Amino acid sequence: MATINVSKKFTAREKSYIPAILIGMKITMKRFIAGFFFRKHDTIMYPEERRNYSDRFRGAHFISVDSSKTENCTACFLCETICPAECIHIVADEREEEHNPDGVKKEKKPLSFDIDLLRCCFCGFCEEACPKDAIKMGGNYEMATSTREEAIVDLNQLKRPMNGRREMDEGKKK
């Protein structure tokens, strides 16, 4: 059985690359004229002006708290189990009997809840697996740290009140 050659022969015009170069120059000149004469820029001045991402953007994690500042997490370990990067580590504890104004009885609580942001691939599986809608992927994309230890966030750093689908502190950061 013989092989069939499916590659096409280039014409002299295509071999010279002149049409492709002219098309590229046309795009470059169009962008130059729009930016130079009409002051239309696609670049933002980052520290002063921040990009607005969609609600589906998966940034740094946070754990939602209810009106009594109690975290919604019940330490069910579903987020830790489903995480492909194995960056979530939870230690569970029994929750003391307390009056919950929301009327939901929570038997367990996380004693510690650590997320290693350097290992995380920001896939969002933890958010999807949570039955209590406790862990969320926020809009924070500024996660630069000096050391590895600073990139491991604990329960106190993760707890934030909610404003609809977004965290409350997000507006203050801008």
Residue, then its C-alpha position, 0 to 999 in steps of 0.5 A: m500500500a502506497t502513501i498518498n501525498v496530500s501537501k499542496k504545491f505553493t504558487a510563486r506568489e505564496k512562496s514569496y510571502i508578500p501577501a502575508i507580509l502586506i496583511g500583517m502590515k495592514i493590521t499593524m498600521k490600523r492599530f498604530i493609527a487607532g492608538f496614535f491619532f484616536r487615543k484608543h488603547d487596549t492596555i490598562m495602567y495596572p496599579e492605578e486601574r484594575r481589570n474587571y473580570s467576569d463573575r466566572f473568574r476563578g481567583a483566590h479562594f475564600i470561605s463564606v460566613d453567615s450573619s453571625k460570623t460562623e463559617n458555612c463549612t461543615a468539614c465534610f472533606l469533599c473539597e479536599t477529596i476532589c482536589p486534583a492538586e491535593c492543596i487543601h488540608i482540613v482538620a475537623d472538630e465538633r462544633e459547640e452547641e450555640h444558637n444559630p440565627d439562621g436556624v441551620k444546625k452545624e455539627k462539625k467545623p473545621l479546626s484548621f483549613d489550609i490551602d496552598l495557593l502555589r499548588c492550586c491549579f484553580c480548577g474550581f472543583c472544590e467550589e463545585a463539590c461543596p454541598k454547603d456552598a462554603i468555599k468560593m473562588g473569589g475575584n482576587y488575582e493578586m497573590a504574589t508572595s515573598t516566601r512559600e509560607e505566605a502562600i499557604v492561607d489558613l482559616n482566618q485568612l479565608k473567612r469573608p462575608m458574602n455580597g451576592r456571589r462575591e466577597m464583601d472585601e473585594g470592593k475595598k481592594k479596588 
